[in-house]
């Protein structure tokens, strides 16, 4: 990620210090959305930034959970992971086809495809769903967040 860097355990984005890795873990475990509020003031997310920050946030959450008791681990890995991803997706703001074309794989006569964009330890799967010649608004299925 060209404009995102991590130096001395500090996350920087376009030259702005967002939050230290340790503070990010504590914010995640305390279910605070301060991190996302700080982030959105800097810039909306591109697709690659969205994937990077989902992965970084879940990884940091897991690392801190390993040092804490089992109840914190279950809280971080289940309930918070879902909230984290939903919060990041709300800040995603790129609807340019060029961002998605590299994930669009058609195999002949299909009219519908689902292609994997990112996956993290059975916690989330980000997919591109395409219908030839069609468009679809964001929608929900029972028990899922689309």
N, C-alpha and C positions, 0 to 999 in steps of 0.2 A: 504494500500500500504506500504509494509515493508520498502522500501528505500526512500519514499517521506515523508517529515514532514513539518508542518507549525508551527513555533514558533515565538511569538512576531511579528505577521503580516509579516513574511518573509517566502517565499517559498524556501525550501531547497531540493536538490536532490542529493543523494549520497554525502552529506556533502558540496555541493557547494551551495552558496546563489545565487538564480536566480534573483529574483526581489521581491520587497515588494508588498503586495496586492494592495495598493493604486497606486503605480507606474504601476502595471500591468493594472489596470483599465484605467489609463490615456493613456497608450500605446495602449490599445484596442480602446479607443474612438478616438485617433489620427491616427488610422490605421497604426501604426508603427509595423514593424516586428522584431524589436530589440529583443523582448522577445524570439521569435522562434530562432533567430540567436544565442543567448546566450545558449538556451536550447540544440540545436543540437551539440554544441561543447562539451557538457557534455556526452551525451549518446543518442543513437537512442531509439525510443519508443517501449515498449512492448504493447500488447493489453490493459492490465489493466491500464497502464500509459496513453495511448492514451485517453481512456474513462475518466480517472480522470482529465486530463488537459483540455479536452473539457468542461467537466462539471464545473470545477473550473473557467475557463476563462469566460464562459457564465454567471455564477452566479455572478462573480465580476463585469462584465460589466453591468448586470442588477442592481446591488446594487448601482453603481455609477450613472447610468442613472436615477434612482429614485430621485436622489438629483439634477439633472440638468433639463434643459428645455425640452419640448416635442420634439424638433427637434433632440437633441442629442439621445433621447431615440429611435426614429425611425431609426436613422442612426446605432446605436449599434445593435438593434434587427433584422434588416433586412440585409442590405448590408454587415456589418462586420461579422455577425455570419457565413455566407457562406464562406467568406475569411478565417476566423479563423479555421474552420473545415478543409478546403482544406489544409491549411498550416500544421496543425497537422498531417493530413493523409499522407502528403509528407514525414514526419519524422518517420512514422510507419515502422518498419523494422523487423517484426517477421513473418516468413512464415512457422513456425513449426506447424504441424497438432495438436500437443498437446494444443496449445493456443486456438484452435477453437473447439475441440471435445466437450467441455461442452455446446456449443451452437447448436450442430448438433442434431436435433430431427427428426427422421423419424417416420412416422405413417403408416406403412404397405406398400402398393403398390405404393406409390408416386415415381415419377422419378425426381421431382423437388421440392425443399422447399425453403422458405424464413423464417428465424428465427431471432427474435429481439435480439440484443446484448445490445443496449443502446438507450435511448430516452430522450430528454430534452425539455419539454414545447413546443412542436410543432415546435422546431427550427431545430432539426436534428433527424434522425433515422439511427442508424448503424445496418445493417442486415448482416447475413451470408446467402448467396445464394448458394445452392448445387444442383448438378445434379449427380445422381448415375453413377459412372464409367466415368465421364467426367471432364475436367478441362476447364477453360475459363480465358483469359486474362482480365485485367481491361478494361472496355469499357464505352462509354457514350451513353446515350439516349437523345433525344431532351429535353432540359429544366432540365436535371438532371446531377449530377456528380456521376459517379460510381467509 
